[in-house]
Amino acid sequence: MAMRQTPLTCSGHTRPVVDLAFSGITPYGYFLISACKEMEVCFFLADGKPMLRQGDTGDWIGTFLGHKGAVWGATLNTDATKAATAAADFTAKVWDALSGDEVLTLAHKHIVKTVNFTQDSGCLLTGGNDKLLRIYDLSNTDAAPQEIAGHTSAIKKALWCNNDKQILSAAEDKTIRLWDGRSMEEVKTLSFNTSVSSMEYMADGEILVITYGKTIAFYDALSLDLIKSVDAPAPINSASLHPEKDFFVAGGEDFKLYKFDYSTKEELESYKGHFGPVHCVALVRMASFMPVARRMGRSDCGRPLWGKPTACGSVFFLRTWPQRTLSRSATLPPEIKA
């Protein structure tokens, strides 16, 4: 019998939510950052306000203020002390995740779509519409970034992998490329018949999860050899594999979240409730949650005060019962300034 799923909706964003990332487990629990973009048809700017939440409850902690456009990518470092964001204002920003203060602004020549820290938080990887990967040394911010060229279209996602020795990048040129992090040379290229919609890297097991069209594919992250692929009922925007590799979840254009058995590839469940495409999904490591970003199907979004529901961008949790409870310190980090 399937375990009962209880949804939790975390309102607040006034635009579609397009990226989610969890921190590692910290003495205060774990944390979730979300990014949102502007509506396709509107006459005002996107809110450009990534939000930080408590990872196990979805409770809002604070909002990072400073971008002047849609935020396409957001990430936290392992211990949730730093955040980074990628935006349409041609910048990537690094933030103090305890105070909410902006630490560093990194100017680019075009829209930035993706950001990713090394495991030690010493370097930041960025990519975007100028087709270049950039590596910033955060201990020497005056130094020019290292640049990697090779993609022929906008970069959608870039990740450190294999103990930060290599880099994976996905672009609108219908390729995923593996790069040597030291020589900056291309190691291998995967080509597809359509653009890759998402890419997730699992360090535990070195598995790469890729979605394109209606396909969810799993690759060996070291060799880029295909392990298996699954055909979904609808075009998929994002997928995430459970750490124990017993199931994975995916969401896309038919407004549903799907749960599949990883071994048999059988569809186990599907969840309704979204009023628009599911843009991104993420399974938190070592916890019983399936967070899903959703885009609601309305364009008359206002800018409500915190604590009131919003009609457009939300983060949607499916909590699996019984819940595993994390112990928390009595003192939480200070809230980010709203």
Secondary structure, DSSP 8 states (H G I E B T S, - for coil): ----EEEEEEE--SS-EEEEEE---BTTB-EEEEEE---SS-SS------EEEETTT--EEEE----SS-EEEEEE-TTSSEEEEEETTSEEEEEETTT--EEEEEE-SS-EEEEEE-TTS-EEEEEETTS-EEEEETT-TTS--EEE---SS-EEEEEEETTTTEEEEEETTTEEEEEETTT--EEEEEE-SS---EEEEETTTTEEEEEETTEEEEEETTT--EEEEEE-SS-EEEEEE-TTSSEEEEEETTS-EEEEETTT--EEEEE---SS-EEEE---TTSSEEEEEEE-S-S------TTS--SSEEEEEEEESS-------SS-------
